[in-house]
């Protein structure tokens, strides 16, 4: 996995852009508020 950007910390959460094995960009995002998560019971 190759990082295309550094960690960006914002008010809504943290995100980073990585490259998958095929060269496609993938945005990874971790929201700050639990209600914004897909499964609020996990952290």
C-alpha positions as CSV (number, residue, x, y, z in Angstrom):
1,X,0.0,0.0,0.0
2,X,1.3,3.4,-1.0
3,X,0.2,6.6,0.8
4,X,-0.7,9.4,-1.6
5,X,-1.2,12.0,1.1
6,X,-0.3,12.5,4.7
7,X,-2.8,12.3,7.5
8,X,-5.3,15.1,7.3
9,X,-7.0,15.9,10.7
10,X,-10.2,17.9,10.5
11,X,-13.2,18.8,12.6
12,X,-15.2,15.9,11.2
13,X,-12.5,13.3,11.5
14,X,-9.2,12.1,10.1
15,X,-8.5,10.9,6.6
16,X,-5.7,9.7,4.4
17,X,-5.5,8.8,0.7
18,X,-3.8,5.5,-0.2
19,X,-3.2,3.6,-3.4
20,X,-4.5,0.0,-3.7
21,X,-2.5,-2.7,-5.5
22,X,-4.0,-1.8,-8.9
23,X,-3.1,1.9,-8.5
24,X,-6.6,3.2,-7.6
25,X,-6.9,5.9,-5.0
26,X,-8.7,4.9,-1.8
27,X,-9.9,7.4,0.8
28,X,-9.8,6.1,4.3
29,X,-11.8,8.2,6.7
30,X,-12.4,7.9,10.5
31,X,-15.1,10.2,11.8
32,X,-14.8,11.9,15.2
33,X,-18.5,11.5,16.2
34,X,-19.7,7.9,17.0
35,X,-23.0,8.5,15.3
36,X,-21.2,9.1,12.0
37,X,-19.7,5.6,12.1
38,X,-21.2,2.7,10.2
39,X,-21.2,0.7,13.4
40,X,-21.4,3.1,16.4
41,X,-20.5,0.3,18.8
42,X,-16.9,0.1,17.5
43,X,-14.2,2.6,17.8
